[in-house]
Amino acid sequence: MARDDVPVLIVGGSLVGLSTAVFLGRFGVPSLVLERHRGTAIHPRAALVNQRAIETYRVAGLQAEIEEAAAKEFVQNGAIVSVESLGGKELDWYFRFINEGVEHISPVPRIFITQIGLEPVLLRAAEGLGARIEYAQEAVSVEQDDDGVTAVVRSRDGGEERTIRAQYLVAADGAHSPIRERLEIPNLGHGSFSDSITIYFRADVSRLMGDRNLSVIYVFGPHIQGFFRFSLDLQAGFLVVNSTIDDAGTKSVRVGEDMSEPTCIAYVREALGDPDLAVEIENVQRWSASAEYAERLADGRIFLAGDSAHVMPPTGGFGGNCGIQDGYDLAWKLAYVLGGRAGDALLSTYDAERSPVGAFTTEQAYTRYVLRLDPSLGKDDLQPIVDEAAVELGYRYRSSAITGLADDDAWEDPRAPTGRPGFRAPHVDLGGDRSTLDLFGSDFVVVAGDERWRDTAGADVHVVARDVADAYGIGADGASLVRPDGFVAWRGDDPGDLADALRAALCR
Ligand SMILES: Cc1cc2nc3c(=O)[nH]c(=O)nc-3n(C[C@H](O)[C@H](O)[C@H](O)COP(=O)(O)OP(=O)(O)OC[C@H]3O[C@@H](n4cnc5c(N)ncnc54)[C@H](O)[C@@H]3O)c2cc1C
């Protein structure tokens, strides 16, 4: 059997696998990505890419390319609303503009781009940074020992199986993750609550849309509940149906049991509010709406990322974004450990930091699902709703690599960031489209209030202006230690304490 050796093997080459390959590539770590499908996404799925995800792509130099690709798909900065039908009564406006009120908290906006538009950008970038992406390849077994991971791989086009030996494996293999199942890592959370469908259709909706710019449209019709998104030319779109209501008023979440064309046409026409509109069904996908997260994200040399680690309903648009952040947290850690710059224990902070964030984000998506789409699921076990921006940018990391976690706050409002250890380092506008966030991304950085910190070994030092120092909570003479992923690892007043903080941050 042929054998191939790579530092990092990524199983699953969709949104999260490709993002992780980009982030690893930035650190000079070549990865091999195996994907069972024959190419990048053919269904739009995720479209709301949040500010934190765009920040990570900005670090990788991809912001402009993503904005350009996004403009081909959507008029940006649209609204999120609910309606009785597209042509009928408007019920609620969740967002007038998706970037309203968050413009100043990041150098980047929330962007609407589907996985069809985004994944080719990520693929090109990953390959340019040294990753190898192999399509129509399936990892059929994965075993690990003290020194590495061995995967047996089969081509969908036949031929002999081959073996790949890697030092680490990232399981970005989706909600039904065969690798998570093989590792017998249980899922926690709420399980499945709707056998939903997504109907991809063609129809001229321009008259019904009028001059509104609606990015996501929740529909509460007499017989269906779900949501729409439309293409830029308003000649196509998809309708997700999460539940149906019969003439007697009985609700059902077993939508997937009838995916026949006449039924789907009837759903689309009702949701559009025009019983006679010409509708052509292109494709119907059945999927389970669930809110679950893995009990742990690591097992030895194998790490779960993306939907394999947490799967959540689309309400909030959090799922893919959360997975991208898994990859961002993991990539620099793998690079530092592989390069001998950090102790192996740094890798165990991946689970410590990302598990609670995955659970928190999943619960937030579930709360929105229950409140917006299906109150009958019950409100007793709901987490109170937390503002979108806090879910996206305000979560906190807790692990042995972060020093000075003096309080219990699990999240903060990124509109008023504090710069406390464990939080994302604040964005301060430096003028000319430059942000403090542009200082981070490769090495550890000391953001310092004065010159006393200049001689720090093992980190880049930036002595900053007073407004930045204030935003970072370091005053005129303190400093913050910021990790390559832009999170604050420590802050303090005494340069003598910095070496210990850096050692802790590297798990040395
Ligand atoms: C209708 C809808 C709308 C959504 N909207 C949003 C949104 O606006 N914003 C957002 O952030 N998220 C959204 N999501 C969620 C988002 O689509 C997912 O969270 C995201 O696609 C997860 O990416 P992933 O790479 O982790 O997993 P997946 O996209 O499921 O990819 C896993 C990949 O692994 C491959 N694979 C599995 N096993 C193997 C194997 N053994 N060998 C080789 N390959 C393998 C599969 O072929 C697959 O391509 C939405 C989802 C839906 C359904």
The ligand as an ORCA input file, in Angstrom:
! r2SCAN-3c Opt
* xyz 0 1
  C     -29.716     26.269      5.093
  C     -28.482     26.543      5.904
  C     -28.071     27.858      6.112
  C     -26.926     28.125      6.877
  N     -26.544     29.424      7.062
  C     -25.431     29.694      7.776
  C     -24.964     31.036      7.900
  O     -25.565     31.978      7.382
  N     -23.801     31.249      8.598
  C     -23.115     30.216      9.162
  O     -22.067     30.462      9.788
  N     -23.510     28.936      9.041
  C     -24.647     28.642      8.361
  N     -25.022     27.347      8.175
  C     -24.198     26.269      8.759
  C     -23.000     25.937      7.876
  O     -23.436     25.601      6.585
  C     -22.199     24.790      8.486
  O     -21.931     25.065      9.831
  C     -20.876     24.589      7.745
  O     -21.057     24.208      6.414
  C     -20.032     23.524      8.432
  O     -18.863     23.329      7.713
  P     -17.947     22.080      7.989
  O     -16.806     22.232      7.038
  O     -17.678     21.938      9.433
  O     -18.852     20.808      7.640
  P     -19.498     20.360      6.259
  O     -19.806     21.531      5.405
  O     -20.584     19.422      6.582
  O     -18.316     19.577      5.547
  C     -17.855     18.346      5.962
  C     -17.161     17.738      4.764
  O     -16.481     16.558      5.147
  C     -16.555     15.639      4.082
  N     -16.304     14.306      4.647
  C     -16.993     13.692      5.655
  N     -16.426     12.507      5.944
  C     -15.364     12.365      5.100
  C     -14.388     11.346      4.928
  N     -14.384     10.250      5.673
  N     -13.434     11.521      3.985
  C     -13.421     12.641      3.207
  N     -14.326     13.648      3.342
  C     -15.279     13.501      4.280
  C     -17.965     15.825      3.536
  O     -18.040     15.380      2.206
  C     -18.153     17.324      3.671
  O     -17.836     18.040      2.496
  C     -26.180     27.044      7.432
  C     -26.580     25.732      7.214
  C     -27.722     25.470      6.467
  C     -28.142     24.040      6.253
*
